[in-house]
Amino acid sequence: MAQLISTLQDPQALISLAVLVLAVVLFISGALAPELTGLLSVGLLMAAGVLGPQEALAGFSSPALITLLGLFPVSAALFKSGALDRLRALIASERIRTSRRLIALMAFVIAPVSGVVPNTPVVASLLPVVENWCHRRGLSPSRVLLPLSFSTVLGGTLTLLGSSVNLLVSDISQQLGYGSLDLFSFTLISLPVWLTGAVYLVLAPRVLLPDRGSDGDDLAVSPERSSYCTEVTIPGDSELVGSSLHNSRLQRRFDVDVLELQRSGERLLPPLADRRLQAGDHLLLRVTRQDLLRLQQDHTVQLTTQRQDAGVSLDGAGSGQKTVEVLLPAGSTLAGASLRELRFRQRHNATVLALRRGQETVQERLGQVILREGDVLLLQAPLDSIRGLQASNDLLVLDRLEDDLPTVRRKPVAVSIAIGMLLLPTLTPVPLVASVLLATVAVVASGCLRPGELQRAIRLDVILLLGSLTSFSVALQKTGLADALATGLEQWLVGWPSYGSLMVLFIGTTLLTQVISNAASVALLAPVAVQLAPSLALPPTAMLITVLFGASQSFLTPVGYQTNLMVFGPGRYRFLDVTRYGSGLTLIMTLLVPALVLWRYGPS
C-alpha cells in the first residue's frame, strides 16, 4: 500500500489511475460503447502527456491486430462456403437421438472448430439447427443450448486464432517486451482444459439444466412458433369493431393471446374475452412469428409500429422487404433505451414488428419498452438495410439471407485455404500474420468471398477496442502503477504457494470478466500479473496465460461471454440457470488451469 501511495504522488500515475477508473466505470455501466471507451482512454492518456502518440497507438499497428483483421474474412469465407454444413447435417441426422449424444457432439466435435474460427458465428449458424432438433424430439432447448455455448468457449483457447482475447494477450506480451505468442503456445494447456470441460458437459447431472418445456406452456415448440409480444390497433373500418374478443375473427383465425387492452389511456387486463372492441383500441398480443406475419396482411388490425411509420417511405417497400430476427448482444448501445427514444425506424430503416424476451411477457407498449441485452427483435426491412445491420455491433442478425447461402462448389477451396493458413506458420518460418494475410487475399481471389463481403466481415468495433486497450498496459507499466499494484498483491499473498497464488489470479480475472469485457479484464490485469512472476519463480508468459484462461473460461453469467447471451433467450433461461450450470465448470477450471500452468512453466 505504501508503494502505491508513493507512486500516486507522481501526477502521471494519478492521471493514469483516474483514466483507468473512468474506463472501468464506463465498461460496467455501458454508457459508451466499449470501443469508444477505449478510444476515449487513449485520447486522454495522450492529451495528459502520460503516453506519446507512438506508445499510445502502437496497438493499432501490432501484428496481433492485423492477424485478427485478416482472420475475420477467412472465417466469413468458411461459413459462406458451407464448411459447417456437415456438422449441421450431423446434428439433424437420426444418429443423434438423445440430448446427451448431442452434447457430446458439441463438446468433442464442434468445440475444436472454435479454435480456428470465432465462436459467435459458429453458435449463430448452429442455433436454428439445434432448436429444430429439439422440436422434432419434443425436448426443451434449455436442455442443450448452454452446452452449445460452453463448448465453443472451451474450444476458443485451443489455438491463438480461437479468440480475439488470445491475440490481445499476444499483443500485450510483445508490448511488455516478452515477445508475441505462437499459434500453439498454450495448446498443451488448452487440450486438457477442453477435454476435461467436455467430459463435464457430457456427464453433468441433468438437473443442472432446467427444463423450460415441461410446464405444459408451449415452450418446447419450433423456432417458428416462438412467442413474441407485439401491439396492434383496431382501425375504424375494421370488422372487429363492436364484437367481443371471444367471438372475434382475431381469436378464430390466429393463435394469439391478448395480454392487455388499452383504451383512452386506460389499461384493461384479462379476462377480456367478453369485452367489445372499439375503434382505436390498442391490443398487446403474444403471438407466434408465423401468425404475426399472417396478421400483418390482415386488414382487421394494424400493427402499431407500421401505423406510426405510415408517413415514412420504406426503401424498396413491398417486393424488397425481408423479415429477420436480430439479437441485442452484450455491450449493445441500444440497451437501456426504448425504440421511440432511439428513433429506431429512422435510424436503421427497419420496422420492429415484435419483441421476444426469454420467458418474460412484456407488458408495455412496444415503442416504450426499454430494450435489454438478450432481447430478440423481429424486424422488417429492405435487404440493403439488413446488410447494414449485419455490419453493426449493436445488433446481431440471426437469420440467414438468400445471398448468404453456401457456395458449396467453393467449399474445398475455402477449407484448403484455411488449412494452409494454419500449416504455413507451423511448418515454415513464415510469420502467422503473413500467413493470415495471404489467406485473406486467397479467399477473395478464389471467389470464396467478394470484395464488398470482405469489408463487411471485418468487425471494426473489435479492431478499435483491441487496438486501444494495449495503451492501458503500457500506461500501467510506464507510470509504475503495475509494479505498485503487484507489490500490494504480493504482500497479501505472502506465504501462499505458487499454486494458490495462480488460483487467486485465475478466479479474480474470471470474476472481473463478469462485469466488464474479457478484453478489458486482460488489458487491466496482464501488466499487474507479470510483475508477480519473479516472486512465484515463474516466467511472465505463465502469468499472461493464466489471465488469458481466466478471461476466456467464462461460465457464470449470461453477460460473461457473447455466446452465453446468444443462447439465453432461445433457451428461455433465467440468470441463475447459467450460474448453476457453470459453477461446477468454473470450479474445475480454477483447480485445473493453475496446475497445468505450473506443469508447463514451473521449475523442472
N, C-alpha and C positions, 0 to 999 in steps of 0.2 A: 504493500500500500504506500509505503514511504517513497519508493522509487516512482510510483505512478504520480504521486503528488509533486515530486520534484520534476518529473517530465512535463507535467501540465503547466509549470511555470514558464515554459517555452511557448510564446504566442502561437507559433505554427502548430505545435502539438495540440494546444487548446482549440484552435480553429478546426483542425482535422477531426478531433473528437466531436465537436459540435456538428460538423457536416455529417459524420457517421451516424450520430444520434438522430439527426433530422432525416437521413435516408432510411433508417430503421423504422421510424415513425410513419414515414410515407409508404414504405413497403407494407407495413402491417395494416394501415388504415385504408390503403388503396386510393387515396385522394388523387394521386397521379399514377399514370401507367408506369409499370416497372422500368421500362426503357427510358422514360422521361425523368424518372427519379435518378437513374444512373447518369444521364447527361447533365442534369442539374448539379449533381455532386462533382462531376468532372469540371464543370464550369466554375463552381465555387472554389474548388481547390486551386485552379489556375488563377482565378481573379484575386485570391488572397495571397498568392505567391508561394503557396506550400509546394506546388509542383510546377515545373516548367512545361511548356507545350509538348516537348518531346517525351517527357516522363508520363504526363497525363494521358496522352493519346497513343502511347506505344501499343496498347491492347488492340487498336484498330488495324495495326499492320502486322499483328502476330501470325505466325504460321498456323497456330491452332484455329484462329478465327477464319482464316482463308480456307482451311480444311473444312470447317463446318459449312462455310458458304458454298463450297463445291459439293458437299455431301447432300445438300437439300435437293438439287436437280437429279442427282444419281438415284436417290431414293424415290423421287417422283417418277422417274422413268421405269423403275422396277414395278411400282404399283400400276402405272398405266399399261405396262406390257402384260399385266395379268400374272406376275410372278407368284402371287399368293393364291391364285385360283386353285391350285392343287390342295392347299390347306383348307380353303373354303369348301371344296368338294369332299374332302375327308371328313370335315365336321358334319356335313349333310348326309354322309353315307350311312348305310344300315349297320356298319361295324361299330359305330359309336352309339350305343343303346342306353347307357346309364350316365348319370351325372359324374360319377367317379371316373369313368373312362374319358369323358370329355375333359375333365380337369387334368387328368394325366396327359392327354394330348396337348393341352395348353401349356402345362408345366415343362414337359420334356421335348416338345416339338416346336411349339410357337415361340416359347421364350428365347431360344437361341437366335431367332430371326431379329429380335430386338437388339442383339449385339452388333448388328451391322446397319440396320435402318432405324430411324426414330420410332419409338413405341406408340406415339399418338396416332399416326396414320394406320399402324397395324391394328390398333383397337377400333378405330373408326371403320376400317374395312371389314373386320370380322364381327363387329357388334350385331348388325342385322342378321347375319347367318346364325349366330348363336341364339338370338331371340326367336328366329323361326324354328330352330331345332327344339327349343323349349316348348313352343306352341304345339309342334307335332307330338311331342312326348307328354304333353299335359303337365309340364314341370314349370314351376315359377322361375323366371330369370334370376331372381335373387339367389338361387342356389349355385349359380355358376359364373355370374358376371364379375364379382370381386376376384375370384381366382384368375379370370382373364386379365384383369388389370395387374394383379400382383405378379403374375407370370412374366408379363412384359417388363415390369420394373426389375425383377430378378435378372432377366436376360440383358438388361441395359448396361451392365457393368462387365460383360464378357470381353469386350474389346474397347479400345479408345474411342471408336466411332459410335458406340452404342448410345451415347447421351451427350448433349451439349455441355453438361456439367463435367464430364470426363475431360473434354477438350479445354474447358476453363481451368481445371486443375493443372493440366499440362502447361497451359499458358502462364499461370501464376508461378509454377515451378521454374519456368525459364526466366520470368521476370525477377525472381528472387535469387537467381544465379545457380540453380541446381540442375539445370538442363531440362529439356522437354521429355515427356513420356513417350515410349514407343507404342506401337499398335497393340502389343500383347504384354505390356509392362506389368499389369496386375491380373492377368488371366489365371495364373497359378492360384491366386486368392479367390477370384470370382468363380472359378469352376466348382470348388466345393461349396461355396456360398449358394450358387444356383442349384446344385444337386440337392443340398440339404433343404433349401427352401421348397424345391419341387416335391420332395418327399413329404414335407409338412403339409403342402396344399392337398396332396392326394390322400393323406392319412388323417388329416384334421377331423375331429368329430363333426358330424353333420349339424349338430345342434348349434354350432358357432355361426352357421349361415342361416339367416331367417328364411322362413317360407312365407313370402308375401302373397302367395296364391292359394293358400289353404283355408281362407276365411269365407269362401263362397261369395267373394265380392268381385268376381270377373277380373281378377288381376293377372291370372295366368292366361292371358289372351295374346293373340298375334300382335306384332308391332302395328299392323294396320288398324287394330281395334283398340289401341291405347287411348285413354280418355284425355281430352283436352277441355279447357274452360274457355268459353267464348261468350260474346254478347251480341244479341240481336235486337232489332227494333221492329215493332209492328207498324207497317205503313198504313196510311189512312184508307187505301183501297184494298187492303188485304181481306181475304175471306175469313180470316181468323177473328176479325172484329165482331164482338158480340157473342162469340162461342166460348164455352168453358174449355180449360186446358184438357180435361179428361176426354171430351168428345171432339177435340180439335184434330185437324189434319196433321198438325205438328207432331202429336203423340202417336197417331196411327201409322204415319209413313216413315218416321225417323226414330232411331234409337237414341233418344235424348232424355236427360234428367234436368228438370227445371229447378235450379238451386235458389233462385231469388227473382222476384218481380219488383221492378222499380217504376213507380207511377207518381208523377208530380212531386218528386223529392221524397216520397215515402217508400220505405223498403218493406216489402211483404215477403215473409219466409214461409216455407212449406208447413202444413199441407196447403197446396194451391190448386188441387185438381178441380174444385168447383168454382174457382174464380173466373169471371168472364173477362175476356181480354178487351182492351180499348186501344184505339189508335194512339200511337206514340209511346206505348208501354215498352220498357226495356226488360228483356229476359236474360238472366245469366244462366247459361246452359253448360252441362257436361255432356260431351258428345265425342264419338269416335272420329278419327280422321276421315274415314270413308263417308260417313254420314254428313260430316261437316262440308265436304266438297259437294255432296248432293244438295245439301241445304243451301249452299251458295248459289245454286242455279234455280232455286225455288223462289217464286215471286210472292209467296205468302209472308215471308220475313225478309229482312235485310240485315246483313252483317253490319254492326255499328261502325266498325273501322272503315268499311268501304263507303258507308254513308257519309262519314266525315271527310273521306278523301274524294268525294264526288266532284269537287271543283278542281282537283289536281289531275293533270294529264299523266297517264301511265304510259311510259315509253313502250311501244310495241304492245299495247293493250290488246287483249283478245288472243290472237294466234301465238304471240311470243311469250305468253305468261307461263311460268313454271311454279309449282308448289313444292317447297322443300322444308325440311326441319333444320333448325340451327340451334346450337348449344351455346350458352354463355359460359366460357371456360374460366378457370381460375385466373384472377388478375384482369378480367374484363372491365374496362372503364364504364360500361353501361350499367353494371350492377350498382344499386343504390339510388337509381333514378327511375321515373315512370316513363312509359312510351310517349306520353304527352310532353313531359319536360324535355325529353331527348329530341322531340320532333322527328321521330324515327322514320316516318314515311318520307319526309322531305330529305332527310339526311342520307338514307340508303336506297331511295326509290323502290321501296318494298312495303307491302301492306301486311300487317300482322293479323292473321286470321284467328289465331287461338294461342293459348299458353298451356304448357304442361309442367307441373312442379312436383315430381316424385309422387308421394302419397297424399300430398296436401290438396285440398279443394280450395281454390282461390275464390274468395267471397267479395271481391271488389270489381268495379267496372274495369274493363280491360285496359283502357288508356290510363287509369290511375294506379294500377298495380305496380308496386315497387319491385323492380327486377332484382333477382338474386343470382349468384353464381350457381350453375347447375340447371337453371331454367331452360326449357326447350320451347322455342317459338315455332309455330307453323306460319311460314311466310309465303306470299305470292308476289312474284316479281319477274320482270323481264330477264332473259338469260344473261345479258350483259351485267345487270345489277348483281345477279348471283355470283358471277365471276368476280366481281369486285369484293363481295363478301368472303369469297374463298381466300383472298389475299389479306383479309383483316385479322388482327389478333384479338378483336373484341367478340367475334362470333365464329363458331366452327360449324361449317356446313356438313350435315350428317348424311345427306342423300347423294347418291352418285348420279351425275348428269350424263346425258347421252354421249356427249363428246369426251367424257372421261372413261367410257367403256374400254376394256382392254384391247390393245392392238396385238392380238395373240401371235401373229406371224413374226413380231419382233421380240417375243419373249426370250428365245435363245440368245439373241444379240444382247439384250439388256442384262440377262443373267451372266453371260460371259464377260461383259464389261465389268460388272460388279466383282466377279471372282478375280479377274485380272487386277482390279484396283487393290484387292487385299493381298494378292500374291506378290505383286511387284515390289513393294517396300519390304516384304518379308524375306524374299529370296535374293534381292539385289540391293546395292547401296542407294537406290533411288529413294529420296525422302517421301514420307507419306503425303505431304501436301502436294508434291508434284504428281504423285500417282492419282490423287483425287481430282486435281485439275485436268489431267489428261482424260480421266473417265468422264468428267463433265463435258468436255469437248466431244468425246466419242459418242455420248448418248444423243447429242444434237446432230452430229454429222451423220449418224446412222439412221436418223429419223425416229428414234425412240421418243424424242421429245422435241417439240417445236420451239423456236427461239422465244416466242411470247410465253409459252408454258414454263420455260426455264426461269424467266423473270418472276412469274407468279409463284414458282416453287420456293424461291428464296424468302425466308422469314426475316424481314428487315427488323422487326421488333426484337427478335432473339439476337441478331447481329449487333444492334445498338446496345442492348443490355450487357451482353458479354464483353463487348469492346470497352465499355465504360467501367465495368466492375473491377477490372485489373488495377485501376487507379487507386481503389481502396487499399489494396495490398501494398502498393508502392508507398502510399502516404503513411500507412501504419509502420512500415519499415523505416522510412526516411526520418520520421519525427521521433522514433524511439518508443512509440506507443505499443507496438507489438512486443518489444522486449520487456517493457514495464508490465504489461498485462500478463505476459508469460511468466515473469518472475513472481507476480502475485499468485498465479495459479500453481506454480511450482512449490511455493511455500505452503499452500493449502494441501498439496498432495505429498508433502514431505513424509517419508516413511512408507509411502504406498509402493507396492511392487509395480513394475512396468505394466504388467497385465491389467491391474486395477486402474492405472492412470489412462491407459488406452481405452478402457471401458467407459470412463468418465468422458473422455473426448468424443467417443463414438455416440454415446447416448445424448450428450449435450448438443452435438450437431444435429442429431435426429429430431430432438425436441424443438430446436430453433427453426428447423425446416418446416415445422407445422404452422408457424406463424408468419414467416417470410419465405420467399422463393428459395429453392435449394441452391441456385446460383449465388444469391446474395449471402446465404449462410457460408458457402465456401469462400467467397471473397473476404468475409469478415474474420473467419476463424483460421483460415490457412496460414496467414503470416504469424499468428499467435502460436499455432500448433508447432510450427517448425522450430520455434525458439525453445520448445520443451525437449527437443531431440537429444541434446547433449546430456541432460540430467537422466534420461532414460537409456542412454547408451545405444541409441538407435539413429539411423540416418534420417535426414529430413524427409526423404521420399516416403518413409514409413508413416510419418505423421500426416503427410498430404494424402496418402491413400486411405488412412483411417477416416479423415474428414470426408473424402470422396464417397466412401461407402456409407458413412453416417448420413450424408445429404441425399444419397440415391436410394437407400433402402427405407422408403417412407411408406409405412403401412398403418398409421394410427388415425388419420383423419381423412375425410373426403378431399379437403383442400391441400393436403400434404403433397399430392402429386397429381398432375393433369389427368392421367388415365383414371385415377380414382374418382374424380369428378365426372368424367365422361360416362361411367357406368352407374353413377349414383342415382340419377333419375330413372333410366330404363330398368334398373334393378329394384326400384321402389324402396331403396334403403333409407334408414334413419341414421343420424350422425353416429350414434354409438354402435351401430352394426359394424361399421368399419373398424372402430376401436376394439371391439370384442374379438373380431376375426383376426385383426392384425397384431394384437398384443403378444400373442404367443410367438409369432414370427419375429417380431421386434426383439423379444427376449432372447430368442435363439441367436439372432444376428449380433446382439450385444455381447453374448458369450463367445460366439464363433469368430467374428471378424478380428478382434484383438488377438486371439490365439493364433490365427492364420498370419497376421502381420508379424507377430513375434517369431513364428516358424520361418517366415520368408526373410525377415530382415534382422532378426535378433542375433546375438553373439553365437557363433558356432561352437 
